[in-house]
Amino acid sequence: MAKIKFGTDGWRGVIAEDFTFDNVRACAHGVADYLERTGLAERGLVIGYDTRFASEDFAAAAAEVIAAEGIKVRLCTKPAPTPVISYSVTSTNSAGAIIITASHNPGRWNGFKYKDESGASAPVGVAAEIERVANEVAASGEINRLPLAKALENGSVSYFDPDPDYFAHISRLVDLEPIRKSRLKIVVDSMYGAGSGYFRRLLEGSNISITEIRGERNPSFPGIQPEPIARFLGELCAVVVREKADAGLATDGDADRIGIIDEKGRFLNQHQVFALLTLYLLEVRGERGAIIKTLTSTDMLYRLGEIYGVPVFETPVGFKYVAPLMKEKHAVIGGEESGGYGFRGHVPERDGILAGLYFLDFIIRTGKKPSQLLEHLFSKVGEHHYDRIDIHIQPEEKDTLNSRISGQTVKSIAGKNVVRLDTRDGYRYVLDDGSWLLVRFSGTEPLIRIYAEAHTPQQVQRLLDSGRKMLGV
């Protein structure tokens, strides 16, 4: 079995178990081979990293391999968010980027992402080719390296700060002055990740009050994993209430995802935030264009598409499927259930920082608090509720559980008739009242996930319980 396997967004592994320097070098060689074969090598490559254990050392190891192949490297000087590094690909006209990050995974993990020349996640075919070459050279052990000191001396590698270009670009996408001049009180939870300090630096010198928690680097992510979902944001909720803040913003480990807490300390789930950001673009900014969603995302987007006369397209899970369709359809927004959203005019990639700024702009331009914005959304599309269960499994259990659910003929779930079964990515049961249940295996962790959306919280729980019983877990 291959040690290196690219999932929904790059390759991830447990540090020192399968995520090793040798395997990172093998992946870097796979990228170099791809760039050379496609004629992109002369444009050079950006390499960045997050705040995880030894991420800068893994990034340096990748740089040594790329430089040994005669490809110039811009190596980030410090941890940076994935969207910042992705944007630097376009601002420097580079061939792509390697990013050392495991995003929202627990602290024992690290990962290797590759972004193409547009700054987007590598398309499926490209990732498969990098994976194939990486496994071949990992088996042979024959990988050229140019020591970093020599590469810096001869100019093959140069240090690079991606922030200035990104900050200038963001200021063109959203008018920051009204946010700076507002008297909003915001709490930011960086979850010990690469997004630390970015909201403060973008909005500094203003009337807005920003309190940041978990902004220091701590690769163990004590008490949490850096995923901005309800069960890891208890501290943020408490601080929002204690400080009487207007909102809480949380970014994941590499800041390509956002979590929102309302002024009452309540978590707005990822579906609600996706629909709210879409409503902001369509209603407040008056933009028009396609909406791209993954099959795990809310059906509220279909209703918004109907109201504002824009098409909605659905993809399997993974931004590597969303990004190409965003480019093809010139979409106004693309997103997924994980809390990652991309926007027109930006790189076709998720950006938790830009999403957070857009949300603050939504508050200011409407004069509504986050809870009122949610009420406004529901007044248009009806109430929708959602939840997800993550169940850790052993790798050898996957085939058994998959066979168990695929072998069932399901006609009704939680008292509702099944009207459609979608098996493009897992098993998604669409029910006659518009609710749905999805069972799928994670593409980044040894997990099976059960998702549900319905019109009441109680029905969501009934659906999730039914999913557990179908799996026998």
N, C-alpha and C positions, 0 to 999 in steps of 0.2 A: 504494500500500500504506500502511495506517495506521501512523503512527509509534508510536502508543500502543496496546499490545496486552496485555491482562491475561491472565496464565497461570494456573498452579495456585495461586498466592498473590500476587495483585497484579501490578503492572507493573514490569519491571526493564529497565534499559538502560545502555549505556556512558556514563559521565559526559562531558559536553561534545559527545558525538556525537549521541545521541538523548535521553539523560537531561539535559535542559536546564531552566533556570528557567522558560522559556515553557511547556514541556510539563508541568512540575510544577504550574504555575498552572492550566493547562488541566484537569488531573486534579482539582485542588481545586475548580474551578468545577463539574465534573461531580458531585462529592460534594455541594456546596451545592445544586445543582439537584435532586438526589435527595432531600435532606432537606426542601427546601421543598415538593416535590410530595407527599411522604408525610406531611407534618404533623409531622415530627420536629425541625424547625429550632429550635423554642423551647427544646429541651433542651440545646442547645449541643454542642460537639465538643471532644474531646481531641486534641492534636497532639503527637507524640513523635518521637524520632529516635535513631539509633545512633551509632557512633564513626567512621563513614566520612568521607571527604573532603567537607567543606562540608555535612554532613547538617543541622547546626543552621541553616544559611542557607537550605537548601531548605525546612526546616520553617517558618522565618519567612516565606518567600515564600507557602507554602500558607496560613499564618495570615492574611496580608494579604488574600488573596482571600476566605476564609471570612468574615472580619470585614466586608469591603466589602458582603457580602450580608446583613448584619444578624444574623449568627449568632455567638453568644459562643464564644470559644475559650479553653480551658485549655491553655497552651503549656508543655511540660515545661522545667524549668530546666537540665537536663543530659541526656546520653545515658542511656537506660534500656532494659532488655530489653523485647522485644515482649510477653511475658506480663504484665509489670508494667503496661504501658500498657493492655493489653487488660482487665486486672482493674479499672483505674481507670474504665473506661467504666461498669461496673456500680456501683462504689462511689460515683460522682458522679451516677448516673442520667443520663448523657449519651446523646446519640443515636448515638454511634459514635466512632471514632478514625481519624485518619490517622497512619500511621507511616512515616517516611522510613528505609528499610532495604533492603538487598539480601541480607539473611540470610547465606547461606554462599557467595555468589558471590565471584569474585576482586575485588581492590581497585579495578579500573577501573570497576566497576559500582556503581550505586545503584538504589534502588527505591522504590515507592510502594504501601503496603498500606492497605486500608480494612477496618476492623472494624465490624460492625454493633452494634446496641444491646445484644446479649447478650455482646459482646466476642469473638465468633467471626469468622472470615474471612468476608468478604461472600459470600453465596450467588451461584451462577452468574448468575442473572438480574439481580441488583443490580450485579454487576461489569460485566456486558455493557452495562447502561444507563449507568453512569458512563463506561465506555470510549467509548460512542457520542457522548455529549455532549462529552467531552473532545476527541475528534478534530474535532468540528464547530467548537468554539470555538478550537482550535489553528489550524485553517485560516483562520478569520475574523480572529484576532488581537484580538478585542474582549473583553477580560477586565477587570473592575473590580478595583481594588486600593485598600486603605486603608493608608497607610504605617504600619509597625509602631509607631513612636513615638507617632503620633496614636491608634492603636488601644489602646495601653497607657494613654494619657492619658485617653481617654473610657471606658475599662472594657470595650471590646469584646474585648480580649485581656487575660488575666491569667496571670501565671506560676504554675506548679503543680508540686509535688513528689509524684509518685505512690507513693513508697516506703512511707510510714507505713501507709497503708491496706492495701497489699499484704503488708507484714510481719505486721500483725495478723491478716490472713486466713490466711496460711500457718501461723501458730502455732496456728490452730484446726484445720487439716487434719492436721498431723503434730505429735506431741509432741516438741518440740525438746530438752527437758531431758535425757532419756537420751543423746541424741547429744552435747550439750554436756558432760555429765559423763563420757562415755566417754574412754578414752585412745587412741582411734583416731588414726592418723597419715594425713592425707589430703593429696594434691597436687591442686591445682586449676589447670587450664589455661583461661584466659579467651580465648585466641586473639586477643588485642588487641581484643576486642569489648565489647559493652554489658553483659555479665554480670560484668565486673570488680568484685571486692570484695563481691559479694552473698552468697556462702557465708560469707565471713569475718564480715560484719556480722550475718547471721542467727544465727551460732553463737558470736559473740565472748563473752569473759568465761567461758571454759570450759576443761576439761582437754584437749579435742580439739586436736590439732596440725594447723594448716593452712598449707601452703606454696603460694603462688600464683606461677605463671609466666605470662609474656606478658600481664600485667595492665595494662600501660600502653597508652595510645592510640597506635596507629600505623596510619593508614589504608592504608598500602601492604601490610600483612600480610606482612612479609618472610619469604620462604622457604615460605610456605603460602598456602592460601586458608582462610578460617575455617569449615571444615566438620569436625566431630568424627568423622572416620573414620580408619582405620588409617594411611593414607599421609601424613597431616598431623600425627600424634600421636607421632612418633618421639621427640621431646624429652620429652614427658610420660612415655612408657614408661621412658626412661632415668632420669629423676628419681625415679620411683616405685621403681625397683630400687636406685638409689644411696642414697635416703633410707630404704630398708626400710619403705616406706609400706604401709598396708593396702589402699589403693585410689587410683585417679586419676579425677578427674571433669573432663570438658572440655565447655564450652558453645560453641556456634557464634556467629557475628557478632552476632545479636540475641537469643541465649540462649533460643531456643524449642526447641533440640535438645540432647541430651546424648550424650556418649561416655563409656564406662566402661573403665578399665584395671584388671586384677586385680592382686593382690599380687605376682605374678611378672613384672609388666610386660607382660602379654599383653592385647591388645585383645579385649574382648567385643563381638562384632558387634551391629548394631542389632536383628537378629532375636532374638538371645539375650537382649538387654536387655529387649525388648518382652515376651518370654515370662516372664522373671524378674520383672518388675514386675507382670505379670498374676498369676503364682504368689503373689507377696507379698500382693496384695490379696485373693486368694481363700483362700489357706491360712493366712497369718499374721494378717491383719486380719479374716478371716471374712466378707468382703463378698460379695454375690451380685448379679449383673446381667449384662447383655449385654456382649459384647466386640465392638468395631468395628475392623476392619482393612482396609487397602487391599489390592488384589490383588497388590502387590509384597511384602507382609508374609508372615511365616513361617506354615507350616501347623501348627507346634507349638501355635498358639492353638486350632485345631480339637480337638486332643487334650485340651488343658486344659478346653475347653468340655465335652467328653464326661465327663471325670473329675469335674468339679465341678457338672455339670448346669446349665450356663448356655449360652444361644444365642450363636452367632458370626455376624456379618454382614460382608459384604465390599463394598467400594466401589471406584470408580476412584481413581487417584492424586490426592492433594490433600486438605488438611484441610477445604477448603470442602465436600467430600462427606462427610467423617467427622463434622464437627460437627453438622449437622442430624440425622443418624441417632443420634448420642450423645444429643441432646436428646429425640428421639422415643422412643427405647428406654430412656431413663434408664440409659445404659450405665455400667458401673463403670470402663471404660477404653476409649480409642480411640487408635489410633496408626498410624504408617506407617513404611516401610522407611528413611526418611531419618534416623530417630532422634528424631522428634517424637512425644510422647505426651501425651494429655489425660486428665483424671481427673474422676470424679463429685464434685460438691460445689464444684468450681472453675469458672471460665469454660470453655466448650467450645472450648478452644484449647490448643495445645502449650505445655508449660512445662518447659524443661530444668532450671530451678532446683528446682522441686518434685519432678521425677523423680529428681534427684540426692539430695535429702533422703530421699525414700522408699527409695532404694537403701541409703543409710547406715542407715536404720531397720531395713531387712531384715537387714543384717549384725549389728546390735546385738541384735535380738530373737531371732535364731536362733543367735548365737554362731558362725556360719560365715564363713569367708573367701570372697571373691568366687569363687575357683576351686571351692570346695566347694559354693557355691550353684549353680553351673553343673552340677556333677556330680549334685546333688540334682534339678535340673530334668530332666536327661537320664535319670535313673533312672525318671522318671515318663512321659516322652514319647518316649524314644529319642533317639539322637544325630542332630542336624541341623546341617549346615554350609552356609555361604552365602558368596557373593562377587559383586562387580559390576564391570563394566568400563565406563568412560566414554570415549567416542570423540568428539573434537571434529570438527565438520563445518562446511562452508560452508553458508549458508542455501539456496543453489541446489541443493545435493546432496540435500536432504531428500526431494523428490518421487521422485528416481531410486532412492534406497535403499528408500523405502517401496514403490515398485512392484516392486522386486526381491524383497523378502521376501513381499509379498502375493501375488505370482504363483507362489509355490512350493507344491506339495502335499507336505507332510512327513509321512511315515508312521513314521519312527523317528529318534531322536537319540541319539548316543553309545551305541548298542547297546540302547536301550530303546524300546519301542513308544509312539507318541503315542496317548493315549486320549481327549484332549479339547483343542480349541483355543479359547481365549478371546480375543476381539478387542475387548473393551470399551475397553481402553486399551493399545494396542500389540498384540503377538502373544505370547500366553502358552500354551506347550505343556506340558500336564500328561502325565507319563509313567507307565507301568504299575507302576513301583516306588514311586510317590508323589513322586518328584522333579519339578522343573519348570524351565523356561527361559522367560525373558521378554525380548523385544526391544521397546523403546519409545523415542520421542523425548521429550527433556526438555521440560517446559512452562515452564522458567525460563531455560535457557541453550541455546546452539547445540550440543547434544550428542545423541548417540544412546547409550542405555544398554542394556547386556546384563546381566541378572540370572539367578542360578541358585541353587537350594537342592537339596541331596541329602544322603544319609546318610554320605558320606565326602568329605573335602576333594579327593581325587583325582577323584571323579565330578563334583564342582562344576567343576573345571578343564576336564574333558572337555566338559561342557555349554557352558561359556563359549567354548571353542575352536570348538565346533560352531556357536555363534551367530555368531562372526566369519566363518566360512566361508559361512554362509547369506547374510550381508550382502555378502561379498566385500571386507571391509576388514581 
